[in-house]
Amino acid sequence: MTKFLKQKLNDSRGMRWGALFIVAFTMMAAYYVNDVVAPLKTMLESDLAWTSSDYGFFTGAYSFLNVFFLMLIWGGLILDRFGIRFTGKLSTILMVLGTALEYYAMTALADADGMIFGYKTGVFVASTGYAIFGVGAEVAGITVTKIIAKWFHGKEMATAMGVQVALARIGSQAGYAVAIPVARAWGLSFPILIGLVLLLGGLIAFFAFSVMDKKLDAQIEEQAEETGNTSEEEKFSIGDVKKILCNPGFWLIALLCVLFYSCVFPFQKFASELMISKYNIDENIAGTFVGLPALGALILTPLFGSYIDKHGKSASIMILGAAMLIMVHFIYAIPSIQYSLVAIILMIILGIAFSLVPSAMWPAVAKIFPVNQLGTAYALIFFIQNIGLWGIPTLIGKVLDEHCITGQVDGVTIYDYTLPMYIFTGIATLSLLVAIMLKFADKKYGYGLELSNIQK
C-alpha cells in the first residue's frame, strides 16, 4: 500500500500518454491553421483581389514578431519563469486571437477600402492576425516539448516526442487536404473557421491538462516531503541565459539543428522544380514525391524514438542521419544522373534521415540542460533555426537567378540545379562535422546522449 501511495500520476502509462494526446491535439490544431491557407493562394487572388506580394507578406508575417521582436525568446523566458500551465494557456489564447483576427479580415474586411503601410486593409489585418498566431504557435511548440520532457522523464521520452511530431503532421496534412474542397463548398474563409473551432477545442484541452499537471506537481511535492528532500526546485533566472549560452552542448545542438534543417525544408521549397526540370517527372505528381520526407517522418520518427528510448545512441544516430543527407544531396548534384527512379529513392532516403536526426536531437536537449532552463534552451535553438530557414532559401534563390539560368521553354525559365545542390551538400557536410563534435563533447562533459532514456 505504501508503494502504491508513492506512485505519481506520470508513473501510470495511461495517464502520461493521455496527457500527451491532450496537448498534442492543441498542436494538431495549430499545424492545421498554419498550413490551411497555403493551398488557397489562387482563390485569395481571385476572390479577395490579393496579389502575390500580398500573399508573400501574409506568409512571412508568421515569423515576423518571433524573429524581429524576439517573441520566441521572450516566450522561452516566460515558460521557464512561470511554468508550462501558464505559458501553454497563454500561447493557445494568442493562437485563438490571431486566427479570429485572420478570419475577421477575410470576411468583414474582404471588401474594405483603404491602405495600411502600403497594403490593403484586409491583407494587413489578416497578416497581423497570422503574426500573433505565429507567436502563440511557436511558444506552444516549445511548451509542449517541455511538457513531454517533464511527464516522460526517465521513461519513453523520445517515443513521446516522435508521436507528438507525427500527430502534428496529421494536422498539417489535413489542412492541405481539406482547404480547397471546403473553400469551394462553403466559402473561402470556412477552412479558417474550422481552424478557429479546433483551436478553441485545443484551449479547452489545455485547461484540462492543467488540472492533471497541477495534481502531478502536488504529488512531486508530497513525495519530496516523504523522502525529506523538501528543497524548492530552482527557479529560472535571467542569469541562466548566460549558463545556456556558455554550455558547449547548446551551440553544437543549435548548429546541428540549423544546418540539418536548412538542408531539408529549404531544399523542399525548390525540389519540385528540380524533379521536373532535371528528372522529367510530371508536374502533377512531383509535389507528391517531394512530400515523401514528411510522410516518412510521420511513420518513422516514433519508431526511431522508441529505439533511442530503449537503446540510446542519440549522438551516433545524429551522425548517421547527417551522413545520409550528404549522400542524398551529392547524388542530386551529379549532372549525369537524371533517372527519375534515382530521384525518388533519394527522396525516400532523405525521409529516413529526416526522421533519424529529430528523433535523437530534441530529446538530447533535455539531457544537456536542467528542467528550469529547458524552455529557454529550446526557444534559443528554434530562434537560430528560423534564421537559417530564412537565409538559406534567399541564398539559393539568388544563386539560381544569377548563375543557373540555362534558357526558357514556352516562357518558363529553366535552371541548372548543380550549383545549388553542391551548396546543400556543403551545408550537410558541416552538419556531419558538428554531429561528430557533439559526440566528442558528450564523452567529455557526460551529457549521456548515448545512454537510453528509459531508466530501469
N, C-alpha and C positions, 0 to 999 in steps of 0.2 A: 504493500500500500504506500509506503514511504517513497519507493522508487516511482510509483505512478504519479504521486503528487508533484514530484520534481520535474515531470515531463513538461516541456514548453510547447506552445502552440505550433511552432515550426518544426518540432520533433515529429509531428504527425505528417506522414507523407501526403495524405489527402488535404490537410489544411494548408501546407505550404504551396502545393500545386494549385489548390483552389485560389489562394491569394494571387499567385502568378497569373492565372487566367482572368481574374477580375481586372487587374491593372493592364494586362495585355489587350483586353477589349478596348480600353481607352486609347492605346497606341494603334490598334487596328483602325479605329475611327479617325485618328489623326492622319494616318497614312492614306486613308481613303480621301479625306478632304484635300490633302496635299497634292494628290495626283489627278483628281477628278476633272479639273479644268483643262488639263493638258490636251485631251482629245477634242476639246470644244473650240479650238482656235479659229477654225473656219466659220463656225456658227457665230462666234463673237464678232467676227468681221462682217458677216452678212446681216445679222440680226441687230447688233448694237453699234455698228459702224466703227468698230475698233480697227486700228491699223496694226501692222506687225510691230511697229515701235511701241504702241500702247501695250500689246501683249508682252513684249520683252520687258517693258518697265514693270508690268504687273508680276511677271515671273521672278524677276530679280528682287522684287520687294521682300520676298520671303527671308532673304539673308541680310537685308539692309540694316535693320536695327541690331541684329546679332553681331555683325562684323564691325560696322562703323560707330555704333554706340556701345559696343562691348556687352550687350544684354545677356549673351550666353554666359560670359564670365561672371557677371553680376548674379545670374541665376544660380551658378555653381556655389558662389559665396553664400547666397540665401539658403541654398539647400543644406550646406554644412552647418550653417549657424542656426537655422530654425527647424530643420528636420524634414523628413520625407512627407509627413502628413500635410503640413502647411504648404510646402512647395508644390506637392502634387495637386492639391486643390486649387492653388493659385494659378499654376500653369494651365490646368484644364479650363478654368474660368476665362483665362486670356484666349484660349483657343475658341471657346464658345462665343465670346465677344467679337473676336476677329472675324469668325465665319459669319456671324449675324450681320456685321457691317458689310462684308463682302456680298451677302445675299441682298441686303438693302440697296446697295449700289447697283446691282444688276436687275433690280425690279423698280423701285421707286425713282431711282435716278437714271434709269435707262435712257430716257429722252431728255434729260436735263441739259439746259444750255449753260454756257459759261466755261471758263478755263481756270485751273488751279496749277500754278507753276508750269504752265505750258501744256498741260494735259486736260482732257475733258473731265468735267466734274465726276462723272460716273467712274471713269478709269482711275482717277486719283483716289477716290474714296474706297473703291474696291482694292486698290493696291495698299492703302493704309490698313484696311482690314486684314489683308494677307500678311502684311508685315507684323501685325500684332499676333496673328495666328502663328507665324513663324517663331516668334519669341516663345510662345507657350509650348509649341511642339518640340522645340529643341530642349527646353528646360524639362519638359515632361520626359523626354528621352533619357536624359542623364539621371532624372529622379527614379525612373523605373529600373535603370541599371543598378543604382544604389539599393533599391528595394530588393532586387534579386540577390545582391551581394550580402545583404543582411539576413534575409529569410533562408538562404541556401548556404550560409557559411558552414563549411565542413561537410557539405552534402553535394548534391548534383548541380553545382553552380553553372558549369559550362553548358550542361544539357539544358538547364532552365533558360540561360541567355540565348542558346540556339533556338529553342522553342519560341521564345518571345520574338526573335527576328523573323522566324518562319511565319508566325501569326500576323506580324506587321506586313509582310509581303503579301499575304492574302488580302489585307485591306487595300494595299496599293493596286493589286491586280483587279480587285473588284471595282475600284474607281475607273480604271481603264476600260473594263468590260461593259459597265452599265451606262457610262456617261452619254454616249451618242444615242443609244436606243431610248433611254429615259428622257433625254432632252427633246428628241423628235416627237415623243408621245405626249409629254406633259409640259414642255416648255424649257427654255434654256436654263433657267435658274433652278429647276426642280432637282437636278442632281446635287446642287449645293444645299438645298433644303434638306435632302436626305442626310447629308453630312452633318448639318446642324443638329438634326434629331439624334443622330448617332453620338455626337459629342455630348449632348445633354445626357444621354444614357451613360456615357463614359464618366461624366461628372458625378452622377448618382453612384456609379460603381466605385469611384474613388472615395466617396464618403463612406460606403460600405467597407472598403478595405481599411479605412482609417480606424474604424471600430476594432477590427481584428488586430491591427498593428498596435493600437493603444493597449490592448489586452496582452499582447506579446511583451511590450515594454514593462508592464506591471509584473509579468511572470519572471522576466530577466532580473528585475529589481528584487523581487521576493527571493529568487534563487541566490542572488548575491548576498542578501542578508543571512540566509540559512548557512552559507559557506563562510560567513564572516568577512567577505570582501565587499564592504559597503561603500568603497570609494566611488565617487561620482565619475561617470565617464567623461574623459577630457573633451571639452568643447572646442570647436573650431575657432581660431583667431586669425586676424589678418597676417600675423607672423607666420602662420602655416603656409601661406603662399610662397614665402621665401624658402621654406623647407621643401616644398614640392619642386620649385624651380632648381634647387640645389641637388636634387636627387638625380643621379645619372640615369636611373631607370626611366624617369619621366621623359627625358629628352630622347632616349632610344625608342621608347614606345611611341612618342609623338612623331618622331621622324619616320619610323616604320609605317605608322598609320597614314601620314600624308603622302609618302612615296608610294605605298602599295595602292591606296585608293585612287591616287592620281593616275595609275596605270589601268584602272578598271572603269570608273564612272566616266571620266573624260573620253576614254577610248570608245566607250559605248555610244557617246554622242556622235561620233564620226564613223562608227563601224558599219552602219547600214550602207553608206556611200562607198566604203571600202568593199563591201560584199558585192555591190552592184557593178562598180567600175573595174575592179581587178579580177573578181572571180565569176562575173557574169551570172550572178544569182538574181532571179526575178525580183523586181522591186516590191511585189505584193507579199513575198514571204521573207524578204531579207530581214525585216524587223523581228520576225518570229525567231530567227536564228540568233540575232543579237540579244534577244531576251532569255536565251538559254542559261547564262550565268545566274540570273535572278531566280529562275525556276530551279536550278540545281541547288542554290543556296537555301531555298525553301525546304528542300528534301534532305540535303546532306549536312547542313550546319548542326541540327540537333544530333545526328549520328556521330559526327566528329566530336561534338561537345561531350557526348556520353563516353566516348573513348578516353578523352582527356580527363574526365572526372574519375575514371577508374584506373587509368594507367599513367597519367601525367604527360610529360614530353612536350609541353607547350612551346618551349624555345625551339626544339628540333622541328616541330610541325610548322612553325613560322618560317624557318629556313627552307623547308621543303616547298611550302607554298610560294615563296618568293622565287625560288629556283624554277618552278614550273612557269611562273609568269614571264621570266626571261626567255624561256624556250618558246612560249606562245608568240610573243612579240617579235622575236628574232626571225622565226619562220615566216610570220606575216610580212616581214620586211624584205625577204628574198624575192627579187623581181621575177625570177624564172618559175617560181612555184605559184601556179594560177589555177589549181584544181579546186573546184567547189567543195568536194568531199573533205579535202585537207582543211579548208577554211572552217567547215562545220565541226570537224573533230577538234581543231584548235579552240573553238569557242566552248566546246564541252570541257576541255582541259582547263580553260580559264575559269569555268564554273566551279570545278573542283578546287582550284587554288583560291577562288573567291569564298569558298566555304571553309577551307582549312585555316587560313590566317585569322579571320574574325573569330572563329570558334576558340582559337587559342589566345588571341590578343586581348580581347575585352575582359575575360576572367583573370588574365595575368595582372591587369591593373589593380585588382582587388588584393593581390598578393604583395604588390610593391608598396601600397600606401595603406595607412591605418584608416579605419572607417570614418573618422572625423575629418579626414582630408579627401575622401573619395570623390565626393560630388564636385569639388573644385578641380581635382585632377582630371576627371572626365571632361569637365567643361573646357579646361585649357587645351586638352588633346583635341576635342571636337573643334575648338576655335582654330587651332593650327591646321587641322584637316580642311576646314572650309576655305582657308586662304589658298591652299593648293588646288582645291576643286574650282576655285575661281580663276587662278593664274594659269594653270596648265591648258585648259581649253582656249584661253586667249592666246597663248603662245602657239598652239597648234594651228589655230585659225589664221594667224599672221604668217606662219611658215607656209601654209597651203597657198595663200593668196600671193605671196612674194616669190616663192621658189618652186612650186609644184604644179602649176597650171600647164597642161600639155595641149590644150585645144578646146574646141567646142563641138558638140554634136546636137543638131536640132535646137540650138540656143541654150543647151545645158553645158556648163563648164565641166571639163574632165580634169581630174587631179591624179598625179602620181604620188601614192602614199608611202613610197620607200623611205624618204627622209623622216616624216612623222613617226613611222614605225620604229626607225632607229632611235628616235628621241625617247619613245616609250620603252624601248629595250634598255637604253641607258638609265632611265629612271628606275626600272625594275632591277637593274644590276646594283644600283645604290641601295635599294630596299633589301637585297640579299646581304650586302655588306653590313648594313645596320642590324639585320636579324642575327648575323654571326656575332657581332659586337654585343648584342643583347644576351646571347648565350654565355659569352665570357663574363659579362657583368653579373649574370645570375650566379655563376660559380664564385665570383669574387665577393659579392655582397650578400649571398644567401637568400635571394628572393623566394626560392622554392618553386621556380617555374617548371622544373622537370618532375616535380612531385605531383601525385594525384590530388584531386580536390576533395574527394570523399575521405574523411577521417574515420578510421576504424577504431 
